[in-house]
Amino acid sequence: MSLNYKPKKIDKVVIFGHRGLIGSALINELNNRKYKNIISVTKIKLNLLNHRKVNNFFLKKKPDIVIIAAARVGGIYANKTFPFNFLYENLMIQNNIIGASIKYKCKKLIFLGSSCIYPKSWKQPFTENDLNLANLEKTNEPYAIAKISGLKLCETFNRQFNNNYPKFITVIPPNLFGPNDNYDNKNSHVLAALIRKFKIAKLKNQKKIEVWGTGKPLREFLYSEDAARIIIDLMELSEKAIYKHTKGKFSHINIGIGKDYKVSDLVKKLVKLSNFKGKIIYNSKYPDGVKRKLLNIKLLKKILPNSFSKMTSNNRKFDYYLKKEYLNLTKNTLKKFEKDSSYNLPI
């Protein structure tokens, strides 16, 4: 395979996890760019934990490009309560897909990582060189270990079989926000969890809202459609173009906006938006998680210097999204997410 290979609009692109927050945004972006052969499959039709079924899928579909957006994900509560699921399921999903991608000679693979792969206590913002330099945050350590394992599978494949050229890439995003977020009580991340709390308080006329932790941690947020555009921009680059900047030292790339928000500031935005007149209680008995995890995006700006000129204000998108999601969230929607949550033993 040429190191100058660039995807064609007729290439078969498969997205695993196409119904989720980032997966659905990636589908939209590929459609906007007129890709003709976009492949997706639901977890009901294909159990990604099943090695044989995943291999049969690849044998039948023969994709050219693979994007792994499928994962067992969740916030602090889910990670702390169901650590085995987060480690085992994510290891199995990514091992099965990456293994099949190698076996069936896919031309390019993009694996979605997470900013939780970086050390709990380290200088900010995190650069790509900061991986494995100190201890991970305990509340989501199993998930982080799984994501690091997927990253290392991609990196070692490139090193051993592709002369360090990045045929398999790991993209490290910050917290994402946008359409198709998860509002499940166990699985939601910080932003969706807060929107859910304020909506329930409004529906039930509650006089107080409890927020986990101190409200002091900082989180970086990137709009899912901007993340999808950056990911497809990276997908469309040749291995040679990316190698020019990474020099084969690593195969993972941070993406983000380089700015973060205090959790307490998010709460203040929602108090104003919802016109909540009750009491906000920060319960410090619950964990904060890592205090801060801001991503350094200097490498991304070198690889994709024109990508950021296409971004409109992240602040405006953030405020618009909060309002839209808060207003659109209904009692029936919340019930749907509760029904979707399952943490059975996956073996």
C-alpha positions as CSV (number, residue, x, y, z in Angstrom):
1,M,0.0,0.0,0.0
2,S,1.3,3.4,-1.0
3,L,2.2,5.8,1.8
4,N,0.6,8.5,-0.3
5,Y,-2.8,6.7,-0.2
6,K,-5.8,9.0,0.3
7,P,-9.4,7.8,0.6
8,K,-11.6,7.9,-2.4
9,K,-15.3,8.8,-2.3
10,I,-16.1,5.2,-3.5
11,D,-14.1,3.5,-0.7
12,K,-16.1,1.5,1.8
13,V,-16.0,3.3,5.2
14,V,-17.4,1.4,8.2
15,I,-18.2,3.2,11.4
16,F,-18.7,1.1,14.5
17,G,-20.8,3.0,17.1
18,H,-22.7,5.0,14.4
19,R,-25.7,5.8,16.7
20,G,-23.7,7.5,19.5
21,L,-22.7,11.1,19.9
22,I,-19.5,11.0,17.8
23,G,-20.5,8.1,15.6
24,S,-23.6,9.9,14.3
25,A,-21.6,13.1,13.7
26,L,-19.1,11.1,11.7
27,I,-21.9,9.6,9.5
28,N,-23.2,13.2,8.9
29,E,-19.7,14.4,8.0
30,L,-19.1,11.6,5.5
31,N,-22.5,12.1,3.9
32,N,-21.7,15.9,3.6
33,R,-18.5,15.0,1.8
34,K,-20.3,12.7,-0.6
35,Y,-18.8,9.4,0.4
36,K,-20.8,6.7,-1.5
37,N,-20.2,3.5,0.6
38,I,-20.8,4.2,4.3
39,I,-21.3,1.1,6.3
40,S,-22.9,0.9,9.7
41,V,-24.4,-1.9,11.9
42,T,-26.3,-1.9,15.1
43,K,-25.1,-3.9,18.2
44,I,-28.3,-6.0,17.9
45,K,-27.2,-7.2,14.5
46,L,-23.5,-7.5,15.3
47,N,-22.1,-8.3,18.8
48,L,-18.7,-6.7,18.8
49,L,-17.7,-8.8,21.7
50,N,-17.9,-11.9,19.5
51,H,-14.7,-12.5,17.6
52,R,-16.2,-14.9,15.1
53,K,-19.1,-12.6,14.2
54,V,-16.8,-9.6,13.8
55,N,-14.5,-11.6,11.4
56,N,-17.5,-12.7,9.4
57,F,-18.7,-9.1,9.1
58,F,-15.3,-8.1,7.7
59,L,-15.2,-11.1,5.4
60,K,-18.6,-10.1,4.0
61,K,-18.3,-6.3,3.8
62,K,-14.5,-6.0,3.1
63,P,-14.2,-2.3,4.3
64,D,-11.4,-0.1,3.1
65,I,-11.5,2.3,6.1
66,V,-12.5,1.5,9.6
67,I,-13.5,4.0,12.3
68,I,-14.0,2.7,15.9
69,A,-16.4,4.9,17.7
70,A,-18.0,2.0,19.5
71,A,-17.2,1.6,23.2
72,R,-18.6,0.9,26.7
73,V,-18.7,4.5,28.0
74,G,-20.0,6.3,31.1
75,G,-19.4,8.8,33.8
76,I,-17.8,8.5,37.2
77,Y,-20.7,6.5,38.7
78,A,-20.7,3.8,36.0
79,N,-16.9,3.5,35.8
80,K,-16.6,3.1,39.6
81,T,-19.5,0.7,39.9
82,F,-18.9,-1.5,36.9
83,P,-15.1,-1.6,36.3
84,F,-15.0,-5.1,34.9
85,N,-17.4,-4.2,32.1
86,F,-15.4,-1.1,31.2
87,L,-12.1,-3.0,31.0
88,Y,-13.3,-6.3,29.5
89,E,-15.8,-5.0,27.0
90,N,-13.6,-2.2,25.6
91,L,-10.7,-4.6,25.3
92,M,-12.8,-7.1,23.4
93,I,-14.4,-4.6,21.1
94,Q,-11.2,-2.9,20.0
95,N,-9.2,-6.2,19.8
96,N,-11.8,-7.8,17.6
97,I,-12.1,-4.9,15.3
98,I,-8.4,-4.0,15.0
99,G,-7.5,-7.7,14.6
100,A,-10.0,-8.1,11.8
101,S,-8.9,-4.8,10.1
102,I,-5.4,-6.3,10.0
103,K,-6.5,-9.7,8.8
104,Y,-8.7,-8.3,6.0
105,K,-6.1,-5.7,4.9
106,C,-8.0,-2.5,5.6
107,K,-6.2,0.5,4.1
108,K,-6.7,2.8,7.1
109,L,-8.1,2.7,10.7
110,I,-9.0,5.4,13.1
111,F,-9.5,4.5,16.8
112,L,-11.3,6.9,19.1
113,G,-9.4,7.2,22.4
114,S,-10.0,9.4,25.4
115,S,-8.3,12.1,27.4
116,C,-8.4,9.9,30.5
117,I,-5.4,8.0,29.1
118,Y,-3.2,10.8,30.5
119,P,-1.8,10.9,34.1
120,K,-4.0,12.1,36.9
121,S,-1.5,14.6,38.2
122,W,0.7,16.1,35.5
123,K,1.5,19.5,33.9
124,Q,-1.3,20.9,31.7
125,P,-2.1,20.9,28.9
126,F,-1.3,17.3,28.1
127,T,0.9,16.7,25.0
128,E,1.0,13.4,23.1
129,N,4.4,12.7,24.9
130,D,2.8,12.6,28.3
131,L,1.4,9.1,28.0
132,N,2.3,6.6,30.7
133,L,4.4,9.1,32.7
134,A,2.5,8.8,36.0
135,N,-0.6,7.2,37.7
136,L,-4.0,7.3,36.1
137,E,-7.2,8.6,37.8
138,K,-8.6,5.7,39.9
139,T,-12.3,6.4,39.2
140,N,-11.9,5.4,35.5
141,E,-8.7,3.5,35.5
142,P,-10.1,0.3,33.8
143,Y,-11.6,2.3,30.9
144,A,-8.3,4.3,30.5
145,I,-6.2,1.1,30.5
146,A,-8.5,-0.4,27.8
147,K,-8.1,2.8,25.7
148,I,-4.3,2.8,26.2
149,S,-4.2,-0.8,25.0
150,G,-6.1,0.1,21.8
151,L,-3.8,3.0,21.2
152,K,-0.8,0.7,21.7
153,L,-2.2,-1.9,19.3
154,C,-2.4,0.8,16.6
155,E,1.1,2.2,17.5
156,T,2.9,-1.2,17.6
157,F,1.2,-2.4,14.4
158,N,2.6,0.8,12.7
159,R,6.0,0.2,14.2
160,Q,6.3,-3.5,13.4
161,F,4.5,-3.7,10.1
162,N,4.4,-0.2,8.5
163,N,7.9,1.3,9.3
164,N,6.2,3.6,11.9
165,Y,4.0,5.3,9.3
166,P,0.6,5.9,10.8
167,K,-1.8,3.6,8.9
168,F,-3.7,3.1,12.2
169,I,-4.3,6.3,14.0
170,T,-5.7,7.0,17.5
171,V,-7.6,10.3,18.0
172,I,-7.7,11.7,21.5
173,P,-10.8,14.0,22.0
174,P,-11.8,15.9,25.2
175,N,-15.4,15.7,26.5
176,L,-17.8,16.0,23.5
177,F,-21.2,17.6,23.3
178,G,-23.8,17.6,20.6
179,P,-26.8,15.7,19.2
180,N,-27.4,12.1,20.3
181,D,-25.8,12.4,23.7
182,N,-26.5,9.8,26.4
183,Y,-28.8,10.9,29.3
184,D,-28.8,7.6,31.1
185,N,-28.6,8.0,34.9
186,K,-25.6,5.5,35.1
187,N,-23.8,6.2,31.8
188,S,-24.1,10.0,31.2
189,H,-21.0,12.2,31.3
190,V,-20.8,15.5,33.2
191,L,-22.6,17.8,30.8
192,A,-25.5,15.4,30.0
193,A,-25.7,14.4,33.7
194,L,-26.1,18.1,34.7
195,I,-28.7,18.8,32.0
196,R,-30.6,15.7,33.2
197,K,-30.6,16.9,36.9
198,F,-31.9,20.3,36.0
199,K,-34.6,18.9,33.7
200,I,-35.8,16.4,36.4
201,A,-35.8,19.3,39.0
202,K,-38.1,21.3,36.7
203,L,-40.4,18.4,35.9
204,K,-40.8,17.4,39.6
205,N,-40.7,20.9,40.9
206,Q,-37.7,20.1,43.2
207,K,-36.3,22.7,45.5
208,K,-32.7,21.5,45.5
209,I,-30.2,19.9,43.1
210,E,-27.3,17.8,44.2
211,V,-24.1,17.9,42.2
212,W,-21.5,15.3,42.7
213,G,-18.1,16.5,43.9
214,T,-17.0,20.1,44.7
215,G,-17.7,21.7,41.3
216,K,-14.0,22.7,41.1
217,P,-12.8,20.3,38.4
218,L,-12.2,21.8,34.9
219,R,-13.3,20.0,31.7
220,E,-12.6,20.8,28.0
221,F,-15.6,20.4,25.6
222,L,-15.6,20.0,21.8
223,Y,-18.7,20.1,19.7
224,S,-19.3,16.6,18.1
225,E,-19.6,18.0,14.6
226,D,-16.3,19.9,14.8
227,A,-14.7,16.7,16.2
228,A,-16.1,14.7,13.3
229,R,-14.8,17.2,10.8
230,I,-11.3,17.0,12.3
231,I,-11.4,13.2,12.4
232,I,-12.4,12.9,8.7
233,D,-9.7,15.6,7.8
234,L,-7.2,13.3,9.5
235,M,-8.6,10.3,7.7
236,E,-8.2,12.0,4.4
237,L,-4.5,12.7,4.9
238,S,-1.9,10.3,3.6
239,E,0.3,8.4,6.0
240,K,3.3,10.4,4.7
241,A,1.6,13.8,5.5
242,I,1.0,12.8,9.1
243,Y,4.4,11.1,9.6
244,K,6.0,14.4,8.5
245,H,4.9,15.9,11.9
246,T,4.9,12.8,14.2
247,K,8.3,11.5,12.9
248,G,7.0,8.0,13.9
249,K,7.3,8.7,17.6
250,F,3.6,8.0,18.2
251,S,0.4,7.3,16.4
252,H,-2.1,9.3,18.6
253,I,-3.2,12.9,18.1
254,N,-5.0,15.2,20.5
255,I,-7.9,17.1,19.2
256,G,-9.8,19.9,21.0
257,I,-10.1,23.7,21.4
258,G,-7.5,24.4,24.1
259,K,-9.9,25.8,26.6
260,D,-11.8,24.4,29.6
261,Y,-14.7,25.2,31.9
262,K,-15.2,24.8,35.7
263,V,-18.0,22.3,36.5
264,S,-19.5,25.0,38.8
265,D,-19.6,27.4,35.8
266,L,-21.6,24.8,33.9
267,V,-24.0,24.7,36.8
268,K,-24.4,28.5,36.8
269,K,-25.2,28.4,33.1
270,L,-27.9,25.8,33.7
271,V,-29.3,27.7,36.7
272,K,-29.8,30.8,34.5
273,L,-31.1,28.8,31.5
274,S,-33.7,26.8,33.6
275,N,-34.6,29.8,35.9
276,F,-34.0,27.4,38.8
277,K,-34.7,29.2,42.1
278,G,-33.8,26.3,44.5
279,K,-30.6,25.4,46.3
280,I,-27.5,23.9,44.6
281,I,-25.7,21.4,46.9
282,Y,-22.2,20.3,46.0
283,N,-21.7,16.9,47.7
284,S,-18.0,16.4,48.3
285,K,-18.6,12.9,49.6
286,Y,-18.7,11.9,45.9
287,P,-15.5,11.9,43.8
288,D,-14.5,14.8,41.6
289,G,-12.5,12.6,39.2
290,V,-9.3,14.1,37.8
291,K,-9.0,17.9,38.6
292,R,-8.2,19.0,35.1
293,K,-7.5,17.4,31.7
294,L,-6.8,20.0,29.1
295,L,-5.3,18.8,25.8
296,N,-2.4,20.4,24.0
297,I,-3.3,20.7,20.3
298,K,-0.1,22.1,18.9
299,L,0.5,18.9,16.9
300,L,-3.0,19.0,15.5
301,K,-2.6,22.6,14.3
302,K,0.6,21.6,12.5
303,I,-1.0,18.7,10.8
304,L,-4.3,20.5,10.0
305,P,-3.4,24.2,9.9
306,N,-6.6,25.1,8.0
307,S,-9.0,23.0,10.1
308,F,-9.5,25.6,12.9
309,S,-10.4,28.4,10.5
310,K,-13.6,26.5,9.8
311,M,-14.7,26.5,13.4
312,T,-17.3,29.0,14.6
313,S,-17.2,30.0,18.3
314,N,-17.3,27.0,20.6
315,N,-18.8,29.2,23.3
316,R,-21.8,30.1,21.1
317,K,-22.3,26.4,20.2
318,F,-22.0,25.4,23.8
319,D,-24.7,27.9,25.0
320,Y,-27.0,27.0,22.1
321,Y,-26.6,23.3,22.8
322,L,-27.4,23.6,26.5
323,K,-30.6,25.5,25.7
324,K,-31.7,23.2,23.0
325,E,-31.0,20.0,24.8
326,Y,-32.6,21.2,28.1
327,L,-35.7,22.3,26.3
328,N,-36.0,19.2,24.2
329,L,-35.4,16.7,27.0
330,T,-38.7,15.1,28.1
331,K,-39.9,12.6,30.7
332,N,-40.3,10.0,27.9
333,T,-36.8,10.5,26.6
334,L,-35.3,10.1,30.1
335,K,-37.3,6.8,30.5
336,K,-35.9,5.5,27.2
337,F,-32.3,6.0,28.4
338,E,-33.1,4.1,31.6
339,K,-34.3,1.1,29.7
340,D,-31.2,1.1,27.5
341,S,-28.8,0.7,30.4
342,S,-27.5,-2.9,31.1
343,Y,-24.4,-4.1,33.0
344,N,-24.8,-7.9,32.9
345,L,-21.8,-10.1,33.0
346,P,-20.6,-10.0,29.3
347,I,-19.2,-13.5,29.1
